[in-house]
Amino acid sequence: MSCTLSKKHKIKNLQRPKILIMKYVMLFVYMLSFFELKAAQKYFMMDEKSPQYQLTSVQLKNNSDQPIALYNLMYEKSNLILFSLLPQNGKELWQEIDFEKIKNQLVDFSQLKSLFSEGYQIYLNSGSYNSEHIKRQDITLLINKGGEILCR
């Protein structure tokens, strides 16, 4: 006995994958907007004379005109937060920023430590697979040079 589908049934089956794809696209857009809100840019003002951490900086030469800058924040004897400033084509390493526009997004050192401690716990709990919480792209380093606030 041969089984054939009616034309109406074929149309329903063809539309079902399109609807499913649309649902996934809508879910993806929703999740993207949620993560965009959650991952708002944060700023940390580096203080060379802070009693909370010891700051060391290293400049590495590379093939471009601009060096790679590394800033190590050592705290509690054996903990380290590393900021790596990589050169970008055509951009200066440090650029002036309007502090009034970003001052509400400033994190202090205790908040910075908490962000990295939480991220490190997520990394450890993932079996050392999930490193996105310790390799942060949402924290921008600030420095005060002669009264000017510079960022990278």
Contacts in CASP RR format, 6 or more apart in sequence:
PFRMAT RR
TARGET T0000
AUTHOR 0000-0000-0000
METHOD contacts of the structure
MODEL  1
MSCTLSKKHKIKNLQRPKILIMKYVMLFVYMLSFFELKAAQKYFMMDEKS
PQYQLTSVQLKNNSDQPIALYNLMYEKSNLILFSLLPQNGKELWQEIDFE
KIKNQLVDFSQLKSLFSEGYQIYLNSGSYNSEHIKRQDITLLINKGGEIL
CR
5 13 0 8 1.000
39 138 0 8 1.000
40 105 0 8 1.000
40 138 0 8 1.000
41 102 0 8 1.000
41 105 0 8 1.000
41 138 0 8 1.000
41 139 0 8 1.000
41 140 0 8 1.000
42 105 0 8 1.000
42 106 0 8 1.000
42 107 0 8 1.000
42 115 0 8 1.000
42 138 0 8 1.000
42 139 0 8 1.000
42 140 0 8 1.000
43 102 0 8 1.000
43 105 0 8 1.000
43 106 0 8 1.000
43 107 0 8 1.000
43 139 0 8 1.000
43 140 0 8 1.000
43 141 0 8 1.000
43 142 0 8 1.000
43 151 0 8 1.000
44 106 0 8 1.000
44 107 0 8 1.000
44 109 0 8 1.000
44 112 0 8 1.000
44 139 0 8 1.000
44 140 0 8 1.000
44 141 0 8 1.000
44 142 0 8 1.000
45 106 0 8 1.000
45 142 0 8 1.000
45 143 0 8 1.000
45 144 0 8 1.000
45 149 0 8 1.000
46 55 0 8 1.000
46 71 0 8 1.000
46 73 0 8 1.000
46 83 0 8 1.000
46 141 0 8 1.000
46 142 0 8 1.000
46 143 0 8 1.000
47 55 0 8 1.000
48 55 0 8 1.000
50 109 0 8 1.000
52 75 0 8 1.000
52 109 0 8 1.000
52 110 0 8 1.000
53 73 0 8 1.000
53 74 0 8 1.000
53 75 0 8 1.000
53 81 0 8 1.000
53 109 0 8 1.000
54 73 0 8 1.000
54 74 0 8 1.000
54 75 0 8 1.000
55 71 0 8 1.000
55 72 0 8 1.000
55 73 0 8 1.000
55 74 0 8 1.000
56 71 0 8 1.000
56 72 0 8 1.000
56 74 0 8 1.000
57 69 0 8 1.000
57 70 0 8 1.000
57 71 0 8 1.000
57 72 0 8 1.000
58 69 0 8 1.000
58 70 0 8 1.000
58 72 0 8 1.000
59 67 0 8 1.000
59 68 0 8 1.000
59 69 0 8 1.000
59 70 0 8 1.000
60 67 0 8 1.000
60 68 0 8 1.000
60 69 0 8 1.000
60 70 0 8 1.000
61 67 0 8 1.000
61 68 0 8 1.000
62 68 0 8 1.000
62 87 0 8 1.000
64 87 0 8 1.000
64 89 0 8 1.000
65 87 0 8 1.000
66 87 0 8 1.000
66 92 0 8 1.000
66 93 0 8 1.000
67 87 0 8 1.000
67 93 0 8 1.000
68 84 0 8 1.000
68 85 0 8 1.000
68 86 0 8 1.000
68 87 0 8 1.000
69 84 0 8 1.000
69 85 0 8 1.000
69 93 0 8 1.000
69 152 0 8 1.000
70 82 0 8 1.000
70 83 0 8 1.000
70 84 0 8 1.000
70 85 0 8 1.000
71 82 0 8 1.000
71 83 0 8 1.000
71 85 0 8 1.000
71 141 0 8 1.000
72 80 0 8 1.000
72 81 0 8 1.000
72 82 0 8 1.000
73 80 0 8 1.000
73 81 0 8 1.000
73 82 0 8 1.000
73 83 0 8 1.000
73 109 0 8 1.000
74 80 0 8 1.000
75 81 0 8 1.000
75 109 0 8 1.000
75 113 0 8 1.000
79 113 0 8 1.000
81 112 0 8 1.000
81 113 0 8 1.000
81 116 0 8 1.000
83 141 0 8 1.000
85 93 0 8 1.000
85 141 0 8 1.000
85 152 0 8 1.000
87 93 0 8 1.000
93 152 0 8 1.000
94 143 0 8 1.000
94 145 0 8 1.000
94 150 0 8 1.000
94 151 0 8 1.000
94 152 0 8 1.000
95 150 0 8 1.000
95 151 0 8 1.000
95 152 0 8 1.000
96 148 0 8 1.000
96 149 0 8 1.000
96 150 0 8 1.000
96 151 0 8 1.000
97 142 0 8 1.000
97 149 0 8 1.000
97 150 0 8 1.000
97 151 0 8 1.000
99 149 0 8 1.000
106 142 0 8 1.000
107 115 0 8 1.000
107 139 0 8 1.000
112 139 0 8 1.000
115 136 0 8 1.000
115 139 0 8 1.000
116 134 0 8 1.000
116 136 0 8 1.000
118 133 0 8 1.000
119 133 0 8 1.000
119 134 0 8 1.000
120 133 0 8 1.000
120 134 0 8 1.000
122 130 0 8 1.000
122 133 0 8 1.000
122 134 0 8 1.000
123 130 0 8 1.000
123 131 0 8 1.000
123 133 0 8 1.000
123 134 0 8 1.000
140 151 0 8 1.000
140 152 0 8 1.000
141 151 0 8 1.000
141 152 0 8 1.000
142 149 0 8 1.000
142 150 0 8 1.000
142 151 0 8 1.000
143 149 0 8 1.000
143 150 0 8 1.000
143 151 0 8 1.000
144 150 0 8 1.000
END
